[in-house]
Amino acid sequence: MKYIVIGLGYFGSTLASNLTRQGHEVIGVDKRAEKIDELKESISIVMELDSTNQNAVKTLPIQDVDAIIVAIGEDIGSSILTLTILKNLDANRIIGRAITPLHRNILTQIGIKEIVQPEEDSALLVSSMLQIKNAKRVIELNEESSIAEIMVPTKYIGHNLDSVNIESRFNLKLIAVKIFLKERMLDVFNTSECKISFELDKERPLRETDVLVLAGSVDDIKKFIES
């Protein structure tokens, strides 16, 4: 898979290096020349670039990567401007980093659906999350098996659990359904906005805002998402 990581501070460089070690193609972007020189041996490709300049961002292969992670930290203005530019350029999957609740709220307001906070999500957790499309959280149990929080695949929205038959068809254990109480943009870190249903209603239609908590092999989880 291919990723762009913008902002190569501790969080961004750890994430980019970890993804590179896992065999993915990673473009690490930072405006500081010293960072580029420091990380050129540990990240697939490093580029010195000002991500707040739209013309510069246009030179990146934003339509050819699986996700773009904006890991810029303390410079909140640069973070917001970079994410806004990526939104305007219709990047496929954008993940923003927030360092305060206010920062997170602003990112939500500009339409960023996936937000991570370093104090809650280590770079290792985020790299695990990126392995599975539409995963909001991933806990690796070992190299093969995980517990993952998954957005309902589009083809199953409106279907009930009985008709989808996740456990028999895909060899997965459905642990719970995370039901968001408001029809709004998902913020998976705001647990007050959802309830957890362990007593699964097999007849209830799945909604676009539901999150399925699944356990099983990473390959089986991917098969379910891509089915």
DRENFIKE-742035 format. One record per residue (C-alpha): x, y, z; residue in one letter. Coordinates in Angstrom, 1 decimal, always signed. Example, Ala and Ser with C-alpha at 12.3 -4.5 7.8 and 13.67 -1.06 7.14 Angstrom:
2
<node east="+12.3" north="-4.5" up="+7.8" r="A"/>
<node east="+13.7" north="-1.1" up="+7.1" r="S"/>
END
This chain:
227
<node east="+0.0" north="+0.0" up="+0.0" r="M"/>
<node east="+1.1" north="+3.6" up="-0.5" r="K"/>
<node east="+0.9" north="+6.5" up="+2.0" r="Y"/>
<node east="+1.9" north="+10.1" up="+2.4" r="I"/>
<node east="+2.9" north="+11.3" up="+5.9" r="V"/>
<node east="+3.0" north="+15.1" up="+6.2" r="I"/>
<node east="+5.0" north="+16.4" up="+9.2" r="G"/>
<node east="+8.0" north="+14.4" up="+10.3" r="L"/>
<node east="+8.2" north="+15.3" up="+14.0" r="G"/>
<node east="+8.4" north="+12.4" up="+16.5" r="Y"/>
<node east="+4.8" north="+11.1" up="+15.8" r="F"/>
<node east="+5.0" north="+11.5" up="+12.0" r="G"/>
<node east="+8.5" north="+10.1" up="+11.6" r="S"/>
<node east="+7.7" north="+7.1" up="+13.8" r="T"/>
<node east="+4.6" north="+6.4" up="+11.8" r="L"/>
<node east="+6.3" north="+6.7" up="+8.5" r="A"/>
<node east="+9.3" north="+4.6" up="+9.5" r="S"/>
<node east="+7.0" north="+1.9" up="+10.9" r="N"/>
<node east="+5.0" north="+1.7" up="+7.7" r="L"/>
<node east="+8.2" north="+1.6" up="+5.7" r="T"/>
<node east="+9.4" north="-1.4" up="+7.8" r="R"/>
<node east="+6.1" north="-3.1" up="+7.2" r="Q"/>
<node east="+6.9" north="-3.0" up="+3.4" r="G"/>
<node east="+4.6" north="-0.1" up="+2.4" r="H"/>
<node east="+5.7" north="+2.7" up="+0.1" r="E"/>
<node east="+5.8" north="+5.9" up="+2.1" r="V"/>
<node east="+6.4" north="+9.5" up="+1.1" r="I"/>
<node east="+7.5" north="+11.5" up="+4.1" r="G"/>
<node east="+7.0" north="+15.3" up="+3.7" r="V"/>
<node east="+8.4" north="+18.1" up="+5.8" r="D"/>
<node east="+9.5" north="+21.7" up="+5.2" r="K"/>
<node east="+12.6" north="+21.3" up="+7.3" r="R"/>
<node east="+15.7" north="+20.2" up="+5.4" r="A"/>
<node east="+17.4" north="+18.8" up="+8.5" r="E"/>
<node east="+14.5" north="+16.4" up="+9.0" r="K"/>
<node east="+14.7" north="+15.2" up="+5.4" r="I"/>
<node east="+18.4" north="+14.5" up="+5.8" r="D"/>
<node east="+17.9" north="+12.8" up="+9.1" r="E"/>
<node east="+15.1" north="+10.4" up="+7.9" r="L"/>
<node east="+16.2" north="+9.6" up="+4.3" r="K"/>
<node east="+17.5" north="+6.1" up="+5.4" r="E"/>
<node east="+14.4" north="+5.1" up="+7.3" r="S"/>
<node east="+11.5" north="+6.2" up="+5.1" r="I"/>
<node east="+10.9" north="+5.0" up="+1.5" r="S"/>
<node east="+10.9" north="+8.6" up="+0.0" r="I"/>
<node east="+11.4" north="+11.9" up="+1.8" r="V"/>
<node east="+10.5" north="+15.3" up="+0.3" r="M"/>
<node east="+11.2" north="+18.8" up="+1.4" r="E"/>
<node east="+8.0" north="+20.6" up="+0.8" r="L"/>
<node east="+5.8" north="+23.3" up="+2.3" r="D"/>
<node east="+2.4" north="+21.7" up="+2.7" r="S"/>
<node east="+0.6" north="+25.0" up="+3.2" r="T"/>
<node east="+1.4" north="+25.9" up="-0.4" r="N"/>
<node east="-1.3" north="+24.5" up="-2.7" r="Q"/>
<node east="+0.9" north="+24.5" up="-5.8" r="N"/>
<node east="+3.5" north="+22.5" up="-3.9" r="A"/>
<node east="+0.9" north="+20.0" up="-2.6" r="V"/>
<node east="-0.3" north="+19.5" up="-6.2" r="K"/>
<node east="+3.1" north="+18.0" up="-7.0" r="T"/>
<node east="+2.4" north="+15.1" up="-4.6" r="L"/>
<node east="+0.7" north="+11.9" up="-6.0" r="P"/>
<node east="-2.4" north="+12.5" up="-3.8" r="I"/>
<node east="-4.7" north="+10.5" up="-6.0" r="Q"/>
<node east="-2.4" north="+7.5" up="-6.2" r="D"/>
<node east="-2.0" north="+6.7" up="-2.4" r="V"/>
<node east="-4.2" north="+4.8" up="-0.1" r="D"/>
<node east="-4.2" north="+7.5" up="+2.6" r="A"/>
<node east="-2.6" north="+10.8" up="+3.6" r="I"/>
<node east="-1.8" north="+11.4" up="+7.2" r="I"/>
<node east="-1.2" north="+15.0" up="+8.3" r="V"/>
<node east="+0.9" north="+14.5" up="+11.4" r="A"/>
<node east="+1.8" north="+18.2" up="+11.9" r="I"/>
<node east="+1.7" north="+18.9" up="+15.6" r="G"/>
<node east="+2.2" north="+22.2" up="+17.4" r="E"/>
<node east="+1.7" north="+24.4" up="+14.3" r="D"/>
<node east="-2.1" north="+24.2" up="+14.4" r="I"/>
<node east="-2.4" north="+26.8" up="+11.6" r="G"/>
<node east="-0.3" north="+24.8" up="+9.2" r="S"/>
<node east="-2.2" north="+21.6" up="+10.2" r="S"/>
<node east="-5.6" north="+23.2" up="+9.4" r="I"/>
<node east="-4.4" north="+24.9" up="+6.1" r="L"/>
<node east="-2.7" north="+21.6" up="+4.9" r="T"/>
<node east="-5.9" north="+19.6" up="+5.6" r="L"/>
<node east="-8.1" north="+22.2" up="+3.9" r="T"/>
<node east="-5.9" north="+22.1" up="+0.8" r="I"/>
<node east="-6.1" north="+18.3" up="+0.7" r="L"/>
<node east="-9.9" north="+18.5" up="+1.0" r="K"/>
<node east="-10.1" north="+21.0" up="-1.8" r="N"/>
<node east="-7.9" north="+18.7" up="-4.0" r="L"/>
<node east="-10.3" north="+15.8" up="-3.3" r="D"/>
<node east="-7.7" north="+13.5" up="-1.7" r="A"/>
<node east="-9.2" north="+10.0" up="-1.2" r="N"/>
<node east="-8.5" north="+9.3" up="+2.5" r="R"/>
<node east="-7.3" north="+12.0" up="+4.9" r="I"/>
<node east="-6.3" north="+11.4" up="+8.5" r="I"/>
<node east="-5.6" north="+14.4" up="+10.6" r="G"/>
<node east="-3.7" north="+14.7" up="+13.9" r="R"/>
<node east="-5.1" north="+16.9" up="+16.7" r="A"/>
<node east="-3.2" north="+17.9" up="+19.7" r="I"/>
<node east="-6.0" north="+19.6" up="+21.7" r="T"/>
<node east="-9.8" north="+19.2" up="+21.9" r="P"/>
<node east="-10.2" north="+22.6" up="+20.2" r="L"/>
<node east="-7.9" north="+21.5" up="+17.4" r="H"/>
<node east="-10.0" north="+18.3" up="+16.9" r="R"/>
<node east="-13.2" north="+20.3" up="+16.8" r="N"/>
<node east="-11.8" north="+22.6" up="+14.1" r="I"/>
<node east="-10.7" north="+19.6" up="+12.0" r="L"/>
<node east="-14.2" north="+18.2" up="+12.4" r="T"/>
<node east="-15.7" north="+21.5" up="+11.3" r="Q"/>
<node east="-13.7" north="+21.5" up="+8.1" r="I"/>
<node east="-14.8" north="+18.0" up="+7.2" r="G"/>
<node east="-12.0" north="+15.7" up="+8.4" r="I"/>
<node east="-13.7" north="+12.4" up="+9.3" r="K"/>
<node east="-10.7" north="+10.6" up="+10.7" r="E"/>
<node east="-8.8" north="+12.2" up="+13.5" r="I"/>
<node east="-6.1" north="+10.8" up="+15.8" r="V"/>
<node east="-4.7" north="+12.2" up="+19.0" r="Q"/>
<node east="-1.1" north="+11.2" up="+19.9" r="P"/>
<node east="-1.9" north="+11.0" up="+23.6" r="E"/>
<node east="-4.5" north="+8.4" up="+22.8" r="E"/>
<node east="-3.2" north="+6.7" up="+19.7" r="D"/>
<node east="+0.4" north="+5.7" up="+19.3" r="S"/>
<node east="+2.0" north="+5.7" up="+15.9" r="A"/>
<node east="+2.0" north="+1.9" up="+16.1" r="L"/>
<node east="-1.7" north="+1.8" up="+16.6" r="L"/>
<node east="-2.3" north="+4.1" up="+13.6" r="V"/>
<node east="-0.1" north="+2.0" up="+11.4" r="S"/>
<node east="-2.1" north="-1.0" up="+12.4" r="S"/>
<node east="-5.3" north="+0.8" up="+11.6" r="M"/>
<node east="-4.1" north="+1.6" up="+8.1" r="L"/>
<node east="-3.7" north="-2.1" up="+7.3" r="Q"/>
<node east="-7.5" north="-2.5" up="+7.2" r="I"/>
<node east="-9.6" north="-0.2" up="+5.1" r="K"/>
<node east="-12.4" north="+1.5" up="+7.0" r="N"/>
<node east="-11.0" north="+0.5" up="+10.3" r="A"/>
<node east="-11.4" north="+3.1" up="+13.1" r="K"/>
<node east="-9.4" north="+1.2" up="+15.7" r="R"/>
<node east="-7.3" north="-2.0" up="+15.6" r="V"/>
<node east="-5.9" north="-4.0" up="+18.4" r="I"/>
<node east="-3.3" north="-6.5" up="+17.2" r="E"/>
<node east="-3.6" north="-9.8" up="+19.1" r="L"/>
<node east="-0.7" north="-11.4" up="+17.2" r="N"/>
<node east="+0.7" north="-11.1" up="+13.7" r="E"/>
<node east="-2.4" north="-12.7" up="+12.2" r="E"/>
<node east="-5.4" north="-11.8" up="+14.4" r="S"/>
<node east="-6.9" north="-8.5" up="+15.5" r="S"/>
<node east="-9.9" north="-6.9" up="+17.1" r="I"/>
<node east="-11.1" north="-4.1" up="+14.7" r="A"/>
<node east="-13.7" north="-1.4" up="+14.8" r="E"/>
<node east="-15.1" north="-1.3" up="+11.2" r="I"/>
<node east="-17.4" north="+1.0" up="+9.4" r="M"/>
<node east="-20.4" north="-0.9" up="+7.9" r="V"/>
<node east="-19.4" north="-1.7" up="+4.3" r="P"/>
<node east="-21.6" north="+0.3" up="+1.9" r="T"/>
<node east="-23.3" north="-2.8" up="+0.4" r="K"/>
<node east="-24.6" north="-3.9" up="+3.8" r="Y"/>
<node east="-26.1" north="-0.6" up="+4.9" r="I"/>
<node east="-29.8" north="-1.2" up="+5.4" r="G"/>
<node east="-29.4" north="-5.0" up="+5.8" r="H"/>
<node east="-29.8" north="-6.7" up="+9.2" r="N"/>
<node east="-27.2" north="-8.8" up="+10.9" r="L"/>
<node east="-29.1" north="-12.0" up="+10.2" r="D"/>
<node east="-29.0" north="-11.5" up="+6.5" r="S"/>
<node east="-25.3" north="-10.4" up="+6.4" r="V"/>
<node east="-24.4" north="-13.5" up="+8.5" r="N"/>
<node east="-20.9" north="-12.3" up="+9.3" r="I"/>
<node east="-19.8" north="-15.1" up="+11.6" r="E"/>
<node east="-20.6" north="-18.0" up="+9.3" r="S"/>
<node east="-19.7" north="-16.4" up="+6.0" r="R"/>
<node east="-16.5" north="-14.7" up="+7.0" r="F"/>
<node east="-15.3" north="-16.8" up="+10.1" r="N"/>
<node east="-15.4" north="-13.7" up="+12.3" r="L"/>
<node east="-16.7" north="-13.1" up="+15.8" r="K"/>
<node east="-19.0" north="-10.0" up="+16.0" r="L"/>
<node east="-18.4" north="-8.7" up="+19.5" r="I"/>
<node east="-20.6" north="-5.6" up="+19.5" r="A"/>
<node east="-22.1" north="-2.8" up="+17.5" r="V"/>
<node east="-21.2" north="+0.7" up="+18.3" r="K"/>
<node east="-24.3" north="+2.8" up="+17.7" r="I"/>
<node east="-23.8" north="+6.6" up="+17.3" r="F"/>
<node east="-26.6" north="+8.5" up="+18.8" r="L"/>
<node east="-26.5" north="+11.5" up="+16.4" r="K"/>
<node east="-26.6" north="+11.5" up="+12.6" r="E"/>
<node east="-23.3" north="+13.4" up="+12.3" r="R"/>
<node east="-19.8" north="+13.1" up="+11.2" r="M"/>
<node east="-18.1" north="+10.2" up="+13.1" r="L"/>
<node east="-15.6" north="+11.1" up="+15.8" r="D"/>
<node east="-14.5" north="+7.7" up="+17.1" r="V"/>
<node east="-12.8" north="+9.2" up="+20.1" r="F"/>
<node east="-16.0" north="+10.9" up="+21.5" r="N"/>
<node east="-17.5" north="+7.8" up="+23.2" r="T"/>
<node east="-20.2" north="+9.9" up="+24.8" r="S"/>
<node east="-21.8" north="+10.1" up="+21.4" r="E"/>
<node east="-22.5" north="+6.4" up="+21.1" r="C"/>
<node east="-23.8" north="+3.4" up="+22.9" r="K"/>
<node east="-22.3" north="-0.1" up="+22.8" r="I"/>
<node east="-24.7" north="-3.0" up="+22.0" r="S"/>
<node east="-23.5" north="-6.4" up="+23.1" r="F"/>
<node east="-27.0" north="-8.0" up="+22.9" r="E"/>
<node east="-27.1" north="-7.9" up="+19.2" r="L"/>
<node east="-30.5" north="-7.3" up="+17.5" r="D"/>
<node east="-30.3" north="-9.5" up="+14.4" r="K"/>
<node east="-33.3" north="-7.8" up="+12.9" r="E"/>
<node east="-32.1" north="-4.2" up="+13.2" r="R"/>
<node east="-31.0" north="-2.6" up="+9.9" r="P"/>
<node east="-27.4" north="-1.5" up="+9.9" r="L"/>
<node east="-26.8" north="+2.2" up="+9.5" r="R"/>
<node east="-24.1" north="+4.1" up="+7.8" r="E"/>
<node east="-22.9" north="+5.5" up="+11.2" r="T"/>
<node east="-22.7" north="+2.1" up="+12.9" r="D"/>
<node east="-19.3" north="+0.6" up="+13.8" r="V"/>
<node east="-18.9" north="-3.2" up="+14.0" r="L"/>
<node east="-16.5" north="-4.6" up="+16.5" r="V"/>
<node east="-15.0" north="-7.7" up="+15.0" r="L"/>
<node east="-12.5" north="-10.3" up="+16.1" r="A"/>
<node east="-10.6" north="-12.6" up="+13.7" r="G"/>
<node east="-7.8" north="-12.8" up="+11.3" r="S"/>
<node east="-6.8" north="-9.7" up="+9.4" r="V"/>
<node east="-7.3" north="-11.5" up="+6.1" r="D"/>
<node east="-10.9" north="-12.5" up="+7.1" r="D"/>
<node east="-11.7" north="-8.9" up="+8.2" r="I"/>
<node east="-10.4" north="-7.6" up="+4.8" r="K"/>
<node east="-12.5" north="-10.2" up="+3.0" r="K"/>
<node east="-15.6" north="-9.0" up="+4.8" r="F"/>
<node east="-14.9" north="-5.4" up="+4.0" r="I"/>
<node east="-14.2" north="-6.1" up="+0.3" r="E"/>
<node east="-17.0" north="-8.6" up="-0.2" r="S"/>
END
